[in-house]
Amino acid sequence: MSGVSKKLMGTTAAGGGFTAIEDVFSTYLYTGNGSTQTITNGIDLAGEGGLVWIKSRSNADPHLVFDTDRGVNKFLNTNTTAAEQNKTGTLTSFNANGFSLGSTNEGQNFSGLNYASWTFRKAPRFFDVVTYTGTGSARTIAHNLGTTVGSIIIKRTDGDSNWAVYHRGNTAAPETNYLRLNLTNATVDNDTYWNDTAPTDSVFTVGTNAAVNASGGTYVAYLYAHDPLGPSGDGSDGLIACGSYTGNGSDTAGPVVDLGWEPQFVIVKRATGGTSDWLILDTMRGMSHTSANLLRPNTSGAELAIADGWFRPSPTGFQVMAPGQNDANASGSNYIYIAIRRGPMRAPESGTEVFAPISVNTSAGTAQTTNFPVDLQLFRAQSFASGTIAIDRLRGVSTTSTETSTPYLLTNTTDAETASTGISRNWGNTGFEVSGASAGLLSVFWNFRRAPNFFDVVAYTGDGVAGRTVPHNLGVAPEMMIVKNRGDVRDWIVYHKDLGATYLAELNTTAAAYQNSSYWPSVPTDTVFSPGNASATNRDGFGHIAYLFATLAGVSKVGSYTGNGTSQTIDCGFTTGARFILIKRTDSTGDWYVWDTARGIVTGNDPFLELNTTDAEVTSDDSIDPDSSGFIVNQTATTNINVSAASYIFYAVA
């Protein structure tokens, strides 16, 4: 898989090869302002063209679909049969990095309401938009996907009609059947839709039905590719998959869908066995291992919160865990899906793209800006005794300003995962809001984003098998891993490359590193790691969470040093110094010390906290000093992070 990491690091679409998912797709959450606003999501609609799909999360407003081929202010509703509407001041421009909204509110910009937007850019092997005029006779229509057509969604724009859907996973002969996006109906066999002719990589066929080809009628078609493996065939460039699974009705072991990569967005529809809603889920709105927030294209209904992980992402796909839910897992029913790969796929070029330390004392609801979507947050009160709380998007977080119950772990204890309101909330594309637990308290938030070669998060269920491997998407071999059994009273277990395979440290204790092959029996690779058969890392039937870190030149450093008893510079290869530093002594007892620039890494005293204790912040110690290449460690009795001949491991972010 070394070729994969090179692609992730390298060629852009403009350079002639690699198209990253962040170039062509975005889920962007925003709050309406009732006036005008610009949504900057990084997708070039002005130059490349594409589709913007908007839905109010708060209200029973219609799904609105805009595309560049039909032009600004023209929209369709997926939940109705209505013809195209054209209203000035709705979506007012398609931009080089997103789109702009106006003040004519049709369900896209009401003041104070929460919205989800999904942007699909035209790109070979991913997505296309085609407009055409019907002839009334069976015909072929050209498209630019250049690969297998996964799904086609067609709407007549000059009059009322149902939305017609082709999907390659809809029965054994999908070209003979159709579904309707605006209805709950199961699949129907009818040759007047696709003329019983399968699409090719350059054309699709429509029959004589007025929903797809009335003489003189005008139509728009949205085409989604099925290309999970990408042009190289190894999954390195695959962005989208359109497939199917068979429900088994299980409460505990639902169907597993293998995509070859982790999804960030899925559309699901029960195709056989009965009527069911269409479902849209995405990780920005909380698709996780503990929760889901459903929007349904066939209804105008507001977002529906589900207190269970219906579609649980994994590094290689997702597992359907929707006990008793016909919409997702009725025994024997066939379900179709469109899945889009999680991003980003490019490695970051600076630490500010993927890490933000924030120290703040403010009221609940105050927005905090990271400039990226947070995937892991470590939260800690600074001025009084409290533990460090770990929450992450994969286990479930609040994606609105509502106080929702959030699963969390404490780094200083062996406690199993529990859930509480008031940790932090409204995790969006550029930050989060302070919530009840930190309101009015001086607190620090360490925010990490998942990104190739930098950091990854993996949730998995243990099986107790010593030879088991767990896949990941870090893109390189992890150099430090932190694992916690979520359902059991167990230590936090740490792997570090400079300790070596079979050695471990415990994040929640001061204990020296020690050897035990039950935890890390082998060195991790760029695709998998081995959690052994210890209960703390791989207990059969228990959920676990793993945080994976790597050295990325100029961005992060996983390393070690030997103390010299006075002062020494730790060169991390940075140019502007470290903004986050974690240090642990490994040859003897020692705390897990944390420094960051939000609280101060300066020449002079530097506040520190300990991940393994509840101790309040210490502000009267000068154990760390800044250095452009990394940081300086000084020997002080308070921390003892530079004792002569002592061994230390560290992790730093620029």
N, C-alpha and C positions, 0 to 999 in steps of 0.2 A: 504493500500500500504506500510505499514511499512516493510513487508518482502522484498519489492523491494530494499529499501535502505540498508538493511543488505546484500543482494546479491551484490549490487554495491560496498559495502565496503570490501567484503570478499573473498570467496574462489576462487582461481585461477584454471585454467584448470588442472595444474599439481597437485593441491590439490584434484582433483577428482570431481569437480562440475561445477563451473561457468566458462564459456568461455566468455571473453570480446571481443567486436568487435575489439579493438586495438591489440588483439592477432592474428587475422586472416585476417584483411583487412587494406590496406593503399592506400590512394591517395597521391603520393609524386611528387612534382614538382621540376625540376632541370634544370640547364643550361648545355648544352653540352660543352665539353672542347677539343674535337678532339683527345684526348689521352686515358687515362684510368681514371676511377673514381669509387668509391664505394658509393652506395646508401644505407644509413642506415635508415631503416624505422621501425625497431622493429619486423619484421615478420620472424619467423624461417622457412626458406625454406629448409635449409640443413637437419634439423632433421625431419620435418613434410611433406615437399613437397608442391607443389602448382604451381601457374600460375603467370607470369609477363606479363602484356600487356602494351606496350609503343607506344606513338604517339607524333610526333612533333606538337607542337602548332603553330609554326612559319611558317612551310613550307608544301608544298604538298608532303609529304612523306608517305609511307604506314604505316598502323597499324601493329606492330610487336607483335607476341605472342610466348612466350617461356614457357616451363613447365619442371618440374623436371623429369617427366616420360620419356620424349624424350631426355633430357639431354642438357647440355650447348651448345651454338652456333647454335642450331637448332631452326628455327623460321618459322612461317606461317604468311601470310598477310591476314587479315580479309576482305580486300577490293578487293581481287582477287581470282581466282580459282587455283592459282599456288600450286604445290606440296611443301612439306617441303624443305627448303634450309638449308645448313649446312656450315657456314662460320666462321672460327676461328677468334676470336677477336671481336665478337659482344656482346653477354652476356656471360661472361667468368666464372662466378661462382654463384651458389646459396648459400647464406650465412645463418648463424644462426640469423642474424638481418637485412637481406635485400639481395642485389645482387650486383655484380660488372660488369662493362662495359669495353669493350676494344676499340681499335682505328680503327677497321674495320667498317667503317660507312655504315650502311644500313638504316639509319633513326633513330638511337638511341643515337648518341653522336656527332653530328656535332658541331664544335666550335661556341659558341655564340647563338645557337638556344635554344628556350624554349621547354621543354618536359613535358608531363604528364605520370606518370606511375601508374598503378593500380595493386596491388598485392593481390592475393587471396590465402590464405593458406588452405590446406586440413584440414577439420575438420568435424566431424559428425554434422548433422543438419545445415551445412553451404555450403560446397563446396567439390567437389571431381574431380580428374582427372583419367580417365581410358583409357588405350590403348588396342587395340585388333586387331586381324587379321580376315578379312571377310571370310565367308563361302559360300556366295551366296544363302543360305537358311535362312528363318526366324529363329531367335534364341533369347535367352535372354543373357544378359551380367550383371555380378554382379557389384554392386557399394557399397560404404560405407557411404552414407548419413544417413541411419537409420531413415529417416522420409520422408514426402511427397516430391516428386521430383517436383520442380517448373519449371525448364527449362533445356534442354539438347542442347548443341551446338556441332556438330560433323563435323570434317574435315578429308577427306582422305589425307594421308600424302605422299603416294608413287606416286601420279599422280594428274592431274588437276581434280577438281570437285568443285561444289558449296558447301558452308557451309550450312548444314542442321540444322534447329532449331525446336525443340519441345518446346511448352510452355503451361502450364496448363490453361492459360486464353485465348488461341487461339480457339475461337468458343466454342459452348456448348459441342462438342465432340472433344477435342484437340488431342486425339490420332489418329484421322483420317486426320489431317491436318499438313502441315509443312510450314515454312518460310525459307528464305535464307538470311544469315547474310550479304552476299556480294552484295545483290540486293535490289532494292526498291519495288519489287513485293509484292502484297497482298498475303494472305494465299491461299494455294492450297490444295484441298482434294485429297489424294493419299495414298492408303493402302500399297504401297511398301516401305514406309519410316518406319512407326512404327508398321506395320502389324495390324493396328487398335486395338492395345493393349496398355492400359495405364500402365505406369511404376508403380512399387511398391516401398516400402521403402528399398528394397534390390536388385532389378534387373530392367533393362529396356529392351525393345524389339526392335530389328531392323528387317526390312523386307528384300526384295531382291534388292532394288534399289542400284545401284553402288555408289551413294553418301554416303551410310551408311554401305554397306555390300557386296561389290564385292568379289568373291572368290579369296583369296590370297592377297587382298588389305590390306593395313595397315591404321589404324584410331586412332584418338585421340578424346575423348569425354570429354567435360567440363560440369559438373553437378552442378546446383544451387538448393539449397533446397528452399522449401516454408515453413517457420517456424516462422511466425511473433510473435507467442505467447510464443515460447520456451517450454522447457519440463515441466515447472510448470503451463503453461496454462494461466498466468496472464500478459504476455508480458515482464516480468522482464529479461528473458534471450534470447528472440527472437532477431535474428540478421538480418534476410533476409526475404523478401516477394516477391513472383512472382504472380502478379494479373493482372487485367484488369479494364478498365473504358470505358464508352461510351462518346464520345465527344458531346458537346451541342452547339458549335459555339459561345458561349457567349463572349462578350468583357469584361464583368465586373463580371460575376459569373460563372466561369468555374467549371468543375467537382471537387469534393472534394474526395480525396482518404484517407481512414482511415487505417493506419497501426498499430496504437497503440504506435508509437514512431516516432521520427523525423529522416528523412533520410539525409544521406550525399552524396549519389550516386544513380543515377537512369539511367537505359537504357530503352528507350521507342521506340516502333514501332507501326505504324498504321497497323493493321492486316486485316481490311476489309474496303471497300468503296473507295479504290484507292491506287495508288502507293505513297510511301513516304520514306524518308530517315530513317535509324536508328539514334537515338540520344543518346549521352552520356553526362550527366551533373553531376557535383559534386560541393560541397560547397568550396573545395579548389580552384577551378577555377572560382568561382563567381556565382554559383547557389544561387540566393537570391530573395528578394522581388522586386528588381528594375532592375535586369539584368540577363543575362545568357550567357555562352560561350559554344557553341555546337561543339562537335567532332562527326563525323559520321563514324561508322565502315564500311559502304559500299563504302566509298570514301576516297581517299588519301588527300582530301582537308585540308587546314589549319583550325585552330580554327575560328569559325564564332561568332562574338560578336553580341548579341541581346540586344537592349536597352529596355528591358522589362523583368519582372520576369515570364518566361514561366511556371516554376514549382516552386511554392513558398513554402518553407518548413514551416511546423507548428509543434508544439510539438507532434502531433498525426499523422502526415502524410504530405500530400502536396496538394495544390490546383493548378489546371491547369489553367493558365491565358495566353493564347496564341491567342489573337484576330485575327481571319481571317487566322490562320495558320493550314493548313491541316496536317502538320507533327505532330501536337500535339492535335488539338481540332476541327476537322471537325464534324459538326453535324451528329449524327447517326453512325459514324464510331466506330469500336471497336479497342482499343489500349491495347497492352500488356506492362508490365513493369517488371523490376527487380529492387528492391529497397533495399539498405543496410543501416542499422541503423547508426546514428551519434554516435561518441564516443568523449572522452573516457567514459567508463562505470565504471571504478574504481575511487574512490575518491583519490585525490592527497595526498601524504605523506609529502610534503614540499611546502612552499610558492614559491620557485623558479621554481616549475613545472608549475605554473599557473599565476604568476605575475612577471613583470619585469619593473622597472622604468629606463628610459634612458634619460640622459641629455647630449646634444651634440650640437656642432656648427660645421657644416661640409657642404660639397657641395652636390648638388642633385645627386642622384644615389648611395650614399654611403650606404652600407648594414649595418643594425643594427641587432644584434643577441639577440633574446629572448630565444632561445632553445625550443620554442613551437609555434604552430600556434596561432596567435592573433585573438581573437573574438571581443574584444572591445578595442578601443584605444582612450584615452583622450590626446589631444595635446595642448600645450600652449607655446607661446613665453614667455621667462622669463624676459627679460630686458626692455621691453616697454609695453605699454598698449595694451592688446588684450584679446579677449574672449577665453574660453576653448572650443575646438572643439571636439565633440563626433562623432566618426564613428564606424561602426561595420559591421562584415561580413554578418550578416543576412539582413541588408539593402543594402549591396553592397559595395565592395571595389575594388581597382586595384589589379589584380593578375599577372601583368607583369610590366616591366620597362616603359611601355608606360604611359604617363600622361592621365588618364581617368577621366571622371566626376564622382565624388564620393558624394553620399548624406551625408549631415552632419547637426548637430544641435549644437547650442551654449548654453552652460549651464547657461550663465548669462542673457539670454533674453527669452522672450515668443515667439520668432519667429518660424514660421513653418519651416519644413525641406526644405533645398535648396541643390543645388549640385554645385561642383566646382572641377577643376583640381588643382593639386599642393599641396595636403594635405599630404598624404604619399602613397606609391605605392609598387607594387611587394610583396604583402603579401604572404608569402610562409610557408613552414613547420617549419622554424626555426627563422623567423623574418620578416623584411620589409626593404624598402629603404626610405631614406630621399627624399622628393620631393620638388617641387619648393617653396612652401609657407614657409618652414622652412630652406631652403638652406642658409647658411651663417649667420644664426641667432642662438643665444643660446636658445635652446628649450628643453622642457621636454615632454616625451611621457610616459604615464602610460598605460601599456599593460596588459590586462586580458585575460585569457583563460577560456572558459566554462568547467566546470567539476562538477561531482556529489558532492553535499554537500558543494560546494564552491560558484559557480557563474553560473547563467543562463541568457539567453537573449530570450525574447519572442516578436514576432511581431504579432499583431492582429488587426482586424478591429472592431471598436466600433459598438454597436447596441442600445445604449441608454437605455437598460433594467436594472433596479436596481438589480434584482436578478441574473444577468448573472455571470457565472464563466469562467475563462480562464485557460486552462491546462498549466502545465509547467513540466520541467524535472530536476528540481534542486535535487529531491530525498528526500529532507526534507522540512519542512515548511520554507519559506523565512522569514528572520528576518529583512531585510531592502529591500524595493523596491523603485525604481526610475522610474517614468513613464512620458513620454512626448507624447502629441498629435502631430503627425508628420505633419498634414495638416492644422493646425489651430494655431492662435495666442493665446496660453494658457501657464499657468505656468507649470513648472516641479513640479510634485507632489511626495512627499516622504512619504512612510510608514516606521515606525520603531517600532519594537516589544516593546520597553520600553516607547513609547508614548501610545501604545495600539490601539485597533480597534477604528475606527471613528475619530482618530486624524491624523493630517498630518502636514508636513512642506513643504516649497517651496524652491527648490534648487536654484532658480534664484533670491531670495530676502533674506533680513535679518530678515524677520518677525518671531516672535515667533510661536511655534507650536500652532495649534488651532483645535477645534473639528468641524467636519462636516461629517455626515454619508453618504453624497452623494458620497464621494470618497472611503472610505474603510469601507463598512458596516459590514464586518466580518473579523476575523483573518484568514490569509491564511493557507492552509493545505499543506501536502507533495505532493499533486497532482494538486491543483488549487488555484487561488486567485480570489478575487471579486473586480472589479474596480468600482463598484457602477454605478450611472447614470450621474455623472458629465461630462461636456463636455471635461474637461482636461484629463480624464482617460477613457471615454467610449462614445464619441460622435458618434452617429449613422452614419455609412458610412465612417468614417475617420480612417486612419491608425494610430496605436499607437505602441510605442516601450517601453518595460519594461526591466529593469535590476534588477535581483534578487540576493541577497547576503545572506549568512548564516555563522554562526559560525562553523568552522571545527577545532577540537582540534589540536593545534600546527601549524595551517596554517592561520586561519583568526578568527577575533573576531568582532561581532556586539554587542555593549554594551553601557553603560551610566555610568555617575558618577555625584556626587555632589561636587561642588567646595569647597575648604577649605581656599581660600584667600592667600595661600603661595605656597607650593609645595607638590605634592603627586604622588605616583607611581600608574599607571593604569596597573594592572596585567591582561594580555590577555592569560596567559597560554603558552606563547612562551618560547623558550630556548635561542634564539639568538637575541631577540629584534624585534621591528617592522620596516619594510622597507617602509611602506605606512601608513599614518595616516590622517583621515578625521574627523574633529570636528565641531559641531554646537551647540551653546547655544539655548535652546528651551523654557525657561521660560520668555525670553525677547529677544530683537533683538540681532542679532549676525551674523557674516559672516560664510561661509562654508570654513574653513581653511584646506589646504593640505600641508603636509610635506612628504618627501621621502628621502631615503638614497642616491639616485643618486645625489641630490643637497646637501644633508648633514643633517643627524640627529646625532649631536655630542654634546659633553660637551662644550657648548659655543653657539654662534649665529647659528640659523638654518633658512635657507631661507624658506619662505612660500608664497603660492599663494592662491587666493580666487576663488572658482568656480562661485560665484555669481557676480563677478565684472570683469572689464577689467584692474584692477590695476596691475602695474608692480610688479615683485617679490620684497619682502622686505627681505633684507639680514642682517639687524642690530638688530635682536631681538632674545632673548633666551627664547622663550615660551616653548620649548620642549627639553628634554634631553633623552639620550638613557637609556634603562634598559633591561636586558636580558629577563625579563618576559613580557615586552611590551614596555612601554614608561613612561616618567615622564612629568607631566604638571606643569608649573610654572605660577604664576600670574604676568603678565606684562600688562601695560596699552595699549600696541599696539594691543593685541589680546583679552585680557580679557577671556582667556579660563579656568580660575580657580578662578572666583569670589566667595567669600564665600557665601554658601547656594544656588548658582545658579545651574541650571540643564543643563546637556550636554548629547548629544548623540555622538557616535563615531563609526568609522569602521576602522579596522587595519588589515594589512596583514604582516605575518612574512617573 
